[in-house]
Amino acid sequence: MTQPDIDAQTQLELEAAAFRRLRKHLMEDRTDVQNIDMMNLAGFCRNCLSRWYQEAANERGIEMGKEDAREIFYGMTMAEWKANYQTDASAQTQDAFKQAFAENVGTDKG
């Protein structure tokens, strides 16, 4: 199958639309899916997405801190998200997270 001929602006708009849909899916449709489980299974989570958003802003000269990016991505503060949606993780899940985080994010991010 050949890829359709799409100009750069259209590609950018399609990618942005896909990102917005992913964000909606994670923030509204599947709040039951825990970040720790996402990281353990997929190597990224909502916090990674908000960090990538922050890094993109910073690369463009827009000052944005981690908590600011998370609040933009989550649509609420992390404290509110945790209170509303986060559940306790088992010791086994937490151990798996440490390994997944180190492999996918590194030790200097978080």
Secondary structure as the mmCIF struct_conf table of DSSP 4:
data_model
#
loop_
_struct_conf.conf_type_id
_struct_conf.id
_struct_conf.beg_label_comp_id
_struct_conf.beg_label_asym_id
_struct_conf.beg_label_seq_id
_struct_conf.end_label_comp_id
_struct_conf.end_label_asym_id
_struct_conf.end_label_seq_id
HELX_LH_PP_P HELX_LH_PP_P1 THR A 2 PRO A 4
HELX_RH_AL_P HELX_RH_AL_P1 ALA A 8 LYS A 24
HELX_RH_PI_P HELX_RH_PI_P1 HIS A 25 ASP A 29
TURN_TY1_P TURN_TY1_P1 THR A 31 ASP A 32
BEND BEND1 VAL A 33 VAL A 33
HELX_RH_AL_P HELX_RH_AL_P2 ASN A 35 ALA A 42
BEND BEND2 GLY A 43 GLY A 43
HELX_RH_AL_P HELX_RH_AL_P3 ARG A 46 GLU A 59
TURN_TY1_P TURN_TY1_P2 ARG A 60 GLY A 61
HELX_RH_AL_P HELX_RH_AL_P4 LYS A 66 TYR A 74
BEND BEND3 GLY A 75 MET A 76
HELX_RH_AL_P HELX_RH_AL_P5 MET A 78 TYR A 85
HELX_RH_AL_P HELX_RH_AL_P6 ALA A 91 ASN A 104
TURN_TY1_P TURN_TY1_P3 VAL A 105 VAL A 105
BEND BEND4 THR A 107 ASP A 108
#
